[in-house]
Amino acid sequence: MSDKPSSHAVYVGSFDPLTLGHMDIIARGARIFERLTLGIGINPDKHPLFKTQQRIDLCKAAVSHLDNVTVTAFEGLAVEFVRQCGSRLLLRGVRSLTDIDAEFTMSLANRVLDREIESVFLMSGERYNHVSSSLIKQIATMGQGNVRERLKDFLPEVIIDPLLAQIQK
């Protein structure tokens, strides 16, 4: 296998907040693909902790050391966004059997919506298998003691203070 990356992939999610688990997938994807677009999904039915522009800014700060990663927001279907980015690869991270089941179902639906978009799956690193945005929010809101220090095992450093400030509002 050559060390030269070969294409452009798109990794989508709400990233509310971006976790070290997400960063693991992003860093690995950035090594595999020539370009990686991080697509922050806007779902009008959800009530995210961070506003869209805040999520864009936080994600950009977290991936600033990765030259081949760009960050943008999108509305609508992931496969349509992948196509708009000029890609045919949808990168997905999976942590558990439950994730695999849900991602398999979504992948089948995406193939019906656009047969040219391929889903590429990366297994979460074992260190991040349990990390989720919901867990992070619980730790930030209910944690005792030095919560900031505890969050270092779950979040990129640039996300911690903005998360704690947002939780305290």
C-alpha positions in Angstrom: 0.0 0.0 0.0 1.3 3.4 -0.9 1.6 6.2 1.7 0.0 8.6 -0.8 -3.6 9.4 -0.1 -5.9 8.8 -3.0 -9.2 10.7 -2.7 -11.7 13.0 -0.9 -14.0 11.7 1.9 -16.7 13.5 3.8 -17.3 12.8 7.5 -20.7 14.1 8.8 -22.2 14.5 12.2 -23.7 17.0 14.6 -20.3 17.3 16.5 -22.1 18.9 19.5 -19.5 18.8 20.9 -16.7 17.3 18.9 -15.1 14.5 21.0 -11.7 12.8 21.1 -13.6 9.8 19.5 -14.5 12.1 16.5 -10.9 13.4 16.5 -9.6 9.8 16.3 -11.7 9.2 13.2 -10.8 12.6 11.7 -7.0 12.1 12.2 -7.1 8.6 10.8 -9.3 9.7 7.8 -6.9 12.6 7.2 -4.1 10.0 6.8 -6.1 7.8 4.5 -7.6 10.4 2.2 -6.1 13.2 0.3 -8.8 15.5 1.5 -11.4 15.2 4.3 -14.4 17.5 4.7 -16.0 17.6 8.1 -19.7 18.3 7.5 -21.6 19.7 10.5 -25.2 18.7 10.1 -28.0 21.2 10.8 -31.1 19.4 11.9 -34.0 21.8 12.6 -35.7 19.1 14.8 -32.7 19.0 17.2 -31.7 21.5 19.8 -27.9 21.5 19.9 -25.9 22.8 22.8 -23.8 24.9 20.5 -25.1 27.1 17.6 -24.0 26.2 14.1 -21.3 28.9 13.9 -19.9 27.9 17.3 -19.6 24.3 16.2 -17.9 25.3 13.0 -15.4 27.5 14.9 -14.7 24.9 17.5 -14.2 22.1 15.0 -11.9 24.3 12.9 -9.8 25.1 16.0 -9.6 21.4 16.9 -8.5 20.3 13.4 -6.3 23.3 12.6 -3.2 21.1 12.7 -4.6 18.9 9.9 -3.8 20.7 6.6 -6.1 18.5 4.5 -9.2 18.8 6.6 -11.9 21.5 6.0 -15.0 22.2 8.1 -18.4 23.4 6.8 -22.0 23.1 7.8 -24.8 21.6 5.7 -28.6 21.1 5.8 -30.3 18.2 4.2 -29.3 14.6 3.4 -25.7 13.5 4.0 -25.5 11.9 0.5 -26.5 15.1 -1.1 -23.9 17.0 0.9 -21.2 14.4 -0.1 -22.1 15.0 -3.8 -22.1 18.8 -3.3 -18.5 18.5 -1.9 -17.5 16.7 -5.1 -16.9 13.4 -3.3 -18.3 9.9 -3.5 -17.0 8.7 -0.1 -19.0 9.0 3.1 -16.7 8.3 6.1 -18.4 6.9 9.2 -17.1 5.9 12.6 -18.5 3.0 14.5 -18.1 2.2 18.2 -20.3 -0.8 19.0 -22.6 -3.4 17.5 -25.5 -1.0 18.0 -23.6 1.6 15.9 -22.9 -1.0 13.2 -26.5 -2.0 13.0 -27.7 1.6 12.7 -24.9 2.5 10.2 -25.7 -0.6 8.1 -29.3 0.5 7.8 -28.3 4.0 7.0 -25.8 2.8 4.4 -28.4 0.8 2.6 -30.8 3.8 2.5 -28.0 6.0 1.2 -27.2 3.5 -1.6 -30.9 3.8 -2.6 -30.7 7.6 -2.6 -27.4 7.7 -4.5 -25.8 4.5 -5.8 -22.5 6.3 -6.5 -21.8 7.3 -2.8 -19.9 4.6 -0.9 -19.8 4.5 2.9 -16.4 3.8 4.4 -16.3 2.7 8.0 -13.6 3.1 10.6 -13.8 1.3 13.9 -13.4 3.5 16.8 -10.1 3.2 18.7 -10.6 1.1 21.8 -9.7 4.1 24.0 -12.7 6.1 22.6 -15.3 3.2 22.2 -17.4 4.5 25.0 -17.2 8.3 24.2 -20.3 10.0 23.1 -21.5 13.6 23.1 -24.3 12.7 25.5 -21.8 11.2 28.0 -19.7 14.4 27.7 -22.7 16.6 28.4 -23.5 14.5 31.5 -20.0 14.8 32.9 -20.0 18.5 32.2 -23.3 19.1 33.9 -23.3 16.6 36.8 -19.6 16.0 37.5 -18.1 16.8 40.9 -14.6 18.2 41.6 -12.3 19.2 38.8 -14.6 18.6 35.8 -12.3 20.4 33.5 -9.5 17.9 34.2 -11.9 15.0 33.8 -13.1 16.2 30.4 -9.5 16.1 29.1 -10.0 12.3 28.5 -13.0 12.9 26.3 -12.6 16.3 24.5 -10.0 18.2 22.5 -8.5 20.9 24.8 -9.9 23.7 22.7 -13.5 22.4 23.3 -13.4 22.1 27.1 -13.7 25.8 28.3 -16.4 26.7 25.6 -18.4 23.6 26.7 -18.2 24.5 30.4 -19.2 28.1 29.6 -22.1 26.9 27.5 -23.3 24.5 30.2 -23.2 27.3 32.9 -25.4 29.6 30.8 
